[in-house]
Each structure stands twice: as C-alpha cells, then as structure tokens.
C-alpha cells in the first residue's frame, strides 16, 4: 500500500485535552516521523506539529481523532509524493 508524507498541525486550547491528545498520538506512533511541541504561554495554548508517513486513510484517521477532542483543532497538509 502506498504511503504519503504529511504534516498535521495541532492547536490545543484546553490544557485538559493534553493527555487525550498524547494518547491518540501514542496509538499512531508507528507512522510518526517526528514531533515538535511549543507551549505558547502568552496565549495559554499548545502548538504541535507532527510529521507522519502513512496511508492516507491512516493519516486521516489520526487527524480526525485529534480533531474530535474538545478544545483541539487539527489540520493536515500532504506532500505530492
């Protein structure tokens, strides 16, 4: 099955959602290439970038599960390859 590289951008606006976000990311750790998290204290939010390599269905499922969490927004961009 073909895989694609994508970047999932996540904004966490509710600190209480952090554990749930981390649990979902752990569930999909097999497709995660790397992760960068930045706490932005001035706005009291978390900014997370996740680089992934997986099937489009798996990436969509990961982003969808993250986006369903209250207080969290997720957007995905895909590479052409």
GROMACS elastic network, one bead per residue, 0.5 to 0.9 nm:
[ bonds ]
;  ai    aj funct       b0    kb
    1    55     6  0.72012   500
    2    54     6  0.78914   500
    2    55     6  0.62365   500
    2    56     6  0.85265   500
    3    53     6  0.61790   500
    3    56     6  0.68319   500
    3    81     6  0.83281   500
    4    52     6  0.80253   500
    4    53     6  0.54230   500
    4    54     6  0.55487   500
    4    55     6  0.60174   500
    4    56     6  0.66011   500
    4    59     6  0.87195   500
    4    78     6  0.70873   500
    4    79     6  0.66898   500
    4    80     6  0.77761   500
    4    81     6  0.60061   500
    5    51     6  0.72648   500
    5    52     6  0.56312   500
    5    54     6  0.67258   500
    5    55     6  0.86560   500
    5    56     6  0.89186   500
    5    77     6  0.88043   500
    5    78     6  0.60793   500
    5    79     6  0.55047   500
    5    80     6  0.81823   500
    5    81     6  0.70355   500
    6    50     6  0.82437   500
    6    51     6  0.59207   500
    6    52     6  0.53790   500
    6    53     6  0.64717   500
    6    54     6  0.82494   500
    6    56     6  0.89060   500
    6    59     6  0.77823   500
    6    76     6  0.67299   500
    6    77     6  0.55452   500
    6    79     6  0.58048   500
    7    49     6  0.67644   500
    7    50     6  0.56201   500
    7    52     6  0.62827   500
    7    53     6  0.89791   500
    7    75     6  0.83226   500
    7    76     6  0.56818   500
    7    77     6  0.54146   500
    7    78     6  0.65290   500
    7    79     6  0.83652   500
    8    48     6  0.81394   500
    8    49     6  0.58029   500
    8    50     6  0.50845   500
    8    51     6  0.65113   500
    8    52     6  0.77277   500
    8    59     6  0.86425   500
    8    63     6  0.69009   500
    8    74     6  0.66078   500
    8    75     6  0.56757   500
    8    77     6  0.66036   500
    8    78     6  0.88050   500
    9    47     6  0.75590   500
    9    48     6  0.59694   500
    9    50     6  0.65232   500
    9    51     6  0.89260   500
    9    63     6  0.89477   500
    9    73     6  0.81687   500
    9    74     6  0.55569   500
    9    75     6  0.53286   500
    9    76     6  0.63046   500
    9    77     6  0.83951   500
   10    46     6  0.80123   500
   10    47     6  0.58986   500
   10    49     6  0.62622   500
   10    50     6  0.80300   500
   10    63     6  0.87926   500
   10    66     6  0.80440   500
   10    67     6  0.82989   500
   10    72     6  0.69963   500
   10    73     6  0.56639   500
   10    75     6  0.67016   500
   10    76     6  0.88817   500
   11    45     6  0.69599   500
   11    46     6  0.57712   500
   11    48     6  0.64482   500
   11    49     6  0.89540   500
   11    71     6  0.83632   500
   11    72     6  0.57009   500
   11    73     6  0.52390   500
   11    74     6  0.65492   500
   12    15     6  0.69046   500
   12    17     6  0.71140   500
   12    18     6  0.72653   500
   12    21     6  0.85837   500
   12    45     6  0.55788   500
   12    47     6  0.64371   500
   12    48     6  0.79714   500
   12    71     6  0.61182   500
   12    73     6  0.66968   500
   12    74     6  0.88434   500
   13    16     6  0.88744   500
   13    17     6  0.81236   500
   13    43     6  0.87642   500
   13    44     6  0.71154   500
   13    46     6  0.66326   500
   13    47     6  0.89455   500
   13    70     6  0.88489   500
   13    71     6  0.51590   500
   13    72     6  0.60307   500
   13    73     6  0.82566   500
   14    17     6  0.55744   500
   14    18     6  0.75873   500
   14    44     6  0.84260   500
   14    45     6  0.71525   500
   14    46     6  0.85382   500
   14    70     6  0.76324   500
   14    72     6  0.70753   500
   15    18     6  0.56485   500
   15    19     6  0.86159   500
   15    44     6  0.81692   500
   15    45     6  0.73852   500
   15    46     6  0.79420   500
   15    71     6  0.82773   500
   16    19     6  0.70283   500
   16    20     6  0.81576   500
   16    71     6  0.85372   500
   17    20     6  0.53672   500
   17    21     6  0.62118   500
   17    22     6  0.87199   500
   17    69     6  0.69724   500
   17    70     6  0.69940   500
   17    71     6  0.67448   500
   17    72     6  0.72949   500
   18    21     6  0.51189   500
   18    22     6  0.61664   500
   18    23     6  0.86024   500
   18    46     6  0.86453   500
   19    22     6  0.51222   500
   19    23     6  0.61496   500
   19    24     6  0.87809   500
   20    23     6  0.50398   500
   20    24     6  0.63761   500
   20    25     6  0.86900   500
   20    66     6  0.84125   500
   20    69     6  0.75007   500
   21    24     6  0.53005   500
   21    25     6  0.62612   500
   21    26     6  0.86403   500
   21    65     6  0.87555   500
   21    66     6  0.61996   500
   21    69     6  0.75325   500
   21    72     6  0.83987   500
   22    25     6  0.50327   500
   22    26     6  0.60483   500
   22    27     6  0.86013   500
   23    26     6  0.50884   500
   23    27     6  0.62960   500
   23    28     6  0.89213   500
   24    27     6  0.50536   500
   24    28     6  0.65802   500
   24    29     6  0.87196   500
   24    62     6  0.73440   500
   24    65     6  0.71343   500
   24    66     6  0.68307   500
   25    28     6  0.52187   500
   25    29     6  0.59867   500
   25    32     6  0.82031   500
   25    62     6  0.76265   500
   25    66     6  0.82324   500
   26    30     6  0.84768   500
   27    30     6  0.80332   500
   27    62     6  0.88138   500
   28    31     6  0.60833   500
   28    32     6  0.69771   500
   28    58     6  0.84870   500
   28    59     6  0.88917   500
   28    62     6  0.69026   500
   29    32     6  0.51391   500
   29    33     6  0.84299   500
   30    33     6  0.83716   500
   30    52     6  0.89425   500
   30    53     6  0.88691   500
   30    54     6  0.86786   500
   31    51     6  0.85806   500
   31    52     6  0.53594   500
   31    53     6  0.52431   500
   31    54     6  0.55084   500
   31    55     6  0.88996   500
   31    58     6  0.85346   500
   31    59     6  0.82656   500
   32    35     6  0.74784   500
   32    50     6  0.69007   500
   32    51     6  0.60109   500
   32    53     6  0.65277   500
   32    54     6  0.83458   500
   33    50     6  0.75828   500
   33    51     6  0.53066   500
   33    52     6  0.51078   500
   33    53     6  0.66629   500
   34    49     6  0.83144   500
   34    50     6  0.59818   500
   34    51     6  0.52522   500
   34    52     6  0.71592   500
   35    48     6  0.71628   500
   35    49     6  0.57349   500
   35    51     6  0.63192   500
   35    52     6  0.89036   500
   36    47     6  0.82184   500
   36    48     6  0.56404   500
   36    49     6  0.52329   500
   36    50     6  0.66240   500
   36    51     6  0.88079   500
   37    46     6  0.70396   500
   37    47     6  0.57037   500
   37    49     6  0.64652   500
   37    50     6  0.86287   500
   38    45     6  0.86843   500
   38    46     6  0.58485   500
   38    47     6  0.50849   500
   38    48     6  0.62730   500
   38    49     6  0.87765   500
   39    42     6  0.89601   500
   39    44     6  0.75086   500
   39    45     6  0.62396   500
   39    47     6  0.62705   500
   39    48     6  0.85569   500
   40    43     6  0.58934   500
   40    44     6  0.58221   500
   40    45     6  0.53984   500
   40    46     6  0.58094   500
   40    47     6  0.71397   500
   41    45     6  0.65283   500
   41    46     6  0.81344   500
   42    45     6  0.80436   500
   43    46     6  0.87716   500
   52    59     6  0.75025   500
   53    56     6  0.89512   500
   53    59     6  0.79760   500
   54    57     6  0.81089   500
   54    58     6  0.62233   500
   54    59     6  0.61496   500
   55    58     6  0.52275   500
   55    59     6  0.62391   500
   55    60     6  0.85269   500
   56    59     6  0.51371   500
   56    60     6  0.59952   500
   56    61     6  0.84936   500
   56    78     6  0.89113   500
   57    60     6  0.51007   500
   57    61     6  0.61004   500
   57    62     6  0.86529   500
   58    61     6  0.50447   500
   58    62     6  0.62140   500
   58    63     6  0.86731   500
   59    62     6  0.51124   500
   59    63     6  0.61891   500
   59    64     6  0.84007   500
   59    76     6  0.84895   500
   60    63     6  0.51705   500
   60    64     6  0.58443   500
   60    65     6  0.84410   500
   60    76     6  0.81657   500
   61    65     6  0.60084   500
   61    66     6  0.85426   500
   62    65     6  0.52446   500
   62    66     6  0.62837   500
   62    67     6  0.86015   500
   63    66     6  0.51274   500
   63    67     6  0.60118   500
   63    68     6  0.86571   500
   63    74     6  0.61858   500
   63    75     6  0.71012   500
   63    76     6  0.70589   500
   64    68     6  0.62124   500
   64    74     6  0.77610   500
   65    68     6  0.53016   500
   65    69     6  0.70446   500
   66    69     6  0.56818   500
   66    72     6  0.70623   500
   66    73     6  0.74672   500
   66    74     6  0.65071   500
   67    70     6  0.78583   500
   67    71     6  0.87489   500
   67    72     6  0.59257   500
   67    73     6  0.52193   500
   67    74     6  0.51410   500
   67    75     6  0.81281   500
   68    71     6  0.88207   500
   68    72     6  0.74531   500
   68    73     6  0.81416   500
   68    74     6  0.89319   500
   69    72     6  0.56137   500
   69    73     6  0.80322   500
   70    73     6  0.84528   500
   78    81     6  0.83339   500
